[in-house]
Amino acid sequence: MTDPLSHTHIIALDAADPLRPFRNDFLIPRHKHNDQVYFCGNSLGLQPKGARGYINEVLDKWANEAVEGHFTGSAQWMTYHELVREPLARLVGAQPLEVVAMNTLTANLHLMMVSFYRPTTERPAILMEAGAFPSDRHAMESQIRFHGFDPATDLIEVEPDQQEGTFSMAAIERAIAEHGPRLALVLWPGIQYRTGQAFDLAEIARLGHAQGAVVGVDLAHAVGNLPLRLHDSGVDFAVWCHYKYLNSGPGAVAGCFVHARHAQTDRPRFAGWWGHEKNTRFRMGPEFVPTPGAEGWQLSNPPILGLAPLRASLELFDKAGGMEAVRTKSLKLTGLLEALIRARLADVLQIVTPVDPAQRGAQLSLRVAGGRDRGRELFEYLMSVGVVGDWREPDVIRISPAPLYNRYMDVHRFVEEVETWRGF
Ligand SMILES: *Cc1c(COP(=O)(O)O)cnc(C)c1O
């Protein structure tokens, strides 16, 4: 039997990988005369080769048809956002009615909170994780102030209870129970951006709902990374972006989920004409009648050029066999990274991300022995040899092998480069 961590075995893993051909569907940036070893799909996914074709299609349609482009052909702009609705629903485990591609992540978070964060004097509070991505915290805090409440008492930030800065489910459960009667909203990430910890969304929804709170999730790092079952999880709403694991380009149009139980809600919302019922939208009447489901939260006619690359990306996920197939490879790829680090780099790299594969996605967050300066040094060395991860203050390097374009060999290369830097 060959050593599962040997070079020979790793070459064999790539040879036997059913997703291997998909690498060819992406543009891999170059480093000198080679491909970069790109592990930064958690921040900006690589460009699918098909993106340019869809963008050019829009440009050509605009050039040739101008305003008529709204009404002609299957990719007409009037219904363009509907082209991604079903693939997106498949990707996140939702009904088509429950999802929409619109705006950007933080904007969607605010729109969702307008409808789903309805604080009262008895129940004013939002519960979230301490150390959340700053934009999410800014959104929460500003919404609390907007409603005339005080973030000092009404923004409850749960501290991680585990050594690596991760959460036990028990800590989340305790916090929700402790603050239960005061909670208007629980907002939790699908995957924590700094530690890479993945959470059981159905359980968090159950706990929040049991206390009478609304439950929303931020899936920025989970979508395109983990198989999700948003409908079954029962969360009230979800938001995410499409430029990370969804490979749809910088500032891509984002995603939003509203559970079917709210499809016909009379909750307040900030409305715009694109959320109005389709059949009567162009009667241009003064009265707002929302389209049932997530599309009813749309404001404007969407930026078609910003949506175009998402079509190319979603096609690849479908062609690959969906999130189950992607996750199958992801478990092996990140599992190999973990095993190699443990076997060969334990003196340099501490894995912050949970060891339980059920509690993580593609990303491993690595703390470098010797502190921040050593960490920066390693990070910069890796960049200088074309191994691209990213740096998160104060001392973490994030490495995220993306199953659609990373190879097992890439993981091996990372380990070899860290060894070279350390010295054997
Ligand atoms: C990436 C990310 C964002 C970015 O927000 P934008 O509105 O897309 O700029 C916000 N929150 C989380 C948790 C993220 O991971």
The ligand as an SDF file (V2000), in Angstrom:
LIG
                    3D

 15 15  0  0  0  0  0  0  0  0999 V2000
  -17.5780   38.9520    2.2750 C   0  0  0  0  0  0  0  0  0  0  0  0
  -18.4970   39.3070    3.3640 C   0  0  0  0  0  0  0  0  0  0  0  0
  -19.2080   40.5210    3.3570 C   0  0  0  0  0  0  0  0  0  0  0  0
  -19.0070   41.5390    2.2760 C   0  0  0  0  0  0  0  0  0  0  0  0
  -20.1180   42.3700    2.1320 O   0  0  0  0  0  0  0  0  0  0  0  0
  -20.4580   43.0870    0.7530 P   0  0  0  0  0  0  0  0  0  0  0  0
  -21.7280   43.7690    1.0460 O   0  0  0  0  0  0  0  0  0  0  0  0
  -20.5370   42.0220   -0.2960 O   0  0  0  0  0  0  0  0  0  0  0  0
  -19.3260   44.0310    0.4430 O   0  0  0  0  0  0  0  0  0  0  0  0
  -20.0930   40.7600    4.4010 C   0  0  0  0  0  0  0  0  0  0  0  0
  -20.2620   39.8650    5.4020 N   0  0  0  0  0  0  0  0  0  0  0  0
  -19.5820   38.6990    5.4370 C   0  0  0  0  0  0  0  0  0  0  0  0
  -19.8030   37.7430    6.5530 C   0  0  0  0  0  0  0  0  0  0  0  0
  -18.6670   38.3990    4.4370 C   0  0  0  0  0  0  0  0  0  0  0  0
  -17.9880   37.2600    4.4910 O   0  0  0  0  0  0  0  0  0  0  0  0
  1  2  1  0
  2  3  1  0
  2 14  2  0
  3  4  1  0
  3 10  2  0
  4  5  1  0
  5  6  1  0
  6  7  2  0
  6  8  1  0
  6  9  1  0
 10 11  1  0
 11 12  2  0
 12 13  1  0
 12 14  1  0
 14 15  1  0
M  END
$$$$
